[in-house]
Amino acid sequence: MKKRLLPLLMALSFIFPAFSAFAEEAAPQTNMNQSSPSVTAETAVLMDAASGEVLYDKNADQKMFPASITKLMTILLALEHGELTDEITFSHNAVYDIEPGSAHIAIQEGETLTLEQVLRAIILRSANEASNGVAEYVDGSVEEFTKHMTVRAKELGCKNTNFLTANGLHDENHYTTAYDMALIAKELLTHEEYRNMMSERYYEIQPTNKQSEVRYLHGQHQMLNPNAIYYYEDATGGKTGFTTEALNTLVTYAERDGMELIAVVMKCNGADHYTDTAALFDYGFNNYESVKLLSAADHTATVKVTETYKDKPVERGTITVAPAEDVYHMLPKGTDVSAVKVEMDVPESIEAPVTAGQTVGTLKITLNGETLKTVDLISKDAIDVLTDAEKEELDASSFTGILKKVGIGLGILLLVFIIILCITRFIGYQNYKKRQARRRRRAAAMREYEMQNHHPEHHGYRHRRDRNNANRRRKPTHRR
């Protein structure tokens, strides 16, 4: 029997491991898509364009040379301070203050182009002299413009950025980070003019006062070109950059199923900036989704508004506070948001004045104990300080109020006096009635006593007594 079981056991020992291996291979890899993308860039970041949430970060705060992706900030300031129809006449410095052999579109000194044409030259051909022209157009000089660029970057939340050129040509003190560049790229999306330009791959500049021929501008970003091997179907725009020191840098936008992402990669070799960017986008689109956490209309609060006048609080009304808009958040696909909790932090009252859009409180949104988002609550209403007329009215009403209080006090005192007087008179009247009653009782008792004890001598005595009493009542007669 044992001899028969031995071959069977040996066979099963081979069959079951093989079956187990097959089962493991066939099992669904639920966490496969959650693994981080393979990125060779020295620094990189993947950001949700709507919320600014970071979905992937590789040394994103490390200072790097940006090269021509610097021009995104140049474009931003141009759109914030000009109109596309504005004209720019190029100076000698704008045209010639660039490195020989660097990118340009052969703009001539004294040539006039519209701001729209200049921006197309920057976006499509990364024209360095065009960036210098924008700098002089906005702030009068490249030096002042670069100071402006750095200040604006800080306003956007950039913490490790210092700009010294408008075009990104190398300078040891000209640096930024992947995260800071993503913030700048995110802000650019708020300008519809840029959205209309960023996806274009071709543009023509018609003859100008200095150029008799048409300039044909072809885009350089290969992820936007359907004929290129690095074409990415969901890519919608971006900016390339390269210097010997910075190597390849790239900022790219992509949108799929209503979700818009920004990818920034810096210091890449060869074509890695394209493959790294594609890997970042695939990771973001495959693993994350934008989830609505709450509706702004469902989370409102009422706050009292007061103003201190003459050391006293004066009620000025109430305001409604709420999130500026519905709140969305990027979460791994399939996340259960039923356990989302919202904590509202608003004061009971605030001091006037209050402006519409003013931050009054916050909403903290948590999921399973982890804070997902903190959202500002803003005022939907505006309440100004007291006017002079209102102050006069308050003063008058305050004086009237004092008079009313004095009058009420006097009235109460008078009423109390009247009540006391009435009570006193009532008590006096009751006492008088009691005295009269006692007198009547004594007189009656006396009469009864006399009736019971009636004798002639008593009668004579009484007659004499009455006569004597009558004599006493007579007035005396004075004779002379």
Secondary structure by P-SEA (a helix, b strand, c coil): ccccaaaaaaaaaaaaaaaaaaaaaacccccccccccccccccbbbbcccccccccccccccccccccccaaaaaaaaaacccccbbbbbccccccccccccccccccccccccaaaaaaaaaccccaaaaaaaaaaccccaaaaaaaaaaaaaaacccccccccccccccccccccaaaaaaaaaaaaccaaaaaccccccccccccccccbbbbbbbccccccccccccccccccccccccccccccbbbbbbcccbbbbbbbcccccaaaaaaaaaaaaaaaacbbbbbccccccbbbbbbbbbbcccbbbbcbbbbbccccbbbbbcccccccccbbbbbbbbcccccccccccccbbbbbbccccccbbbbbbbccccccccaaaaaaaaaaaaaaaaaaaaaaaaaaaaaaaaaaaaaaaaaaaaaaaaaaaaaaaaaaaaaaaaaaccaaaaaaaaaaaaaaaaaaccccccc
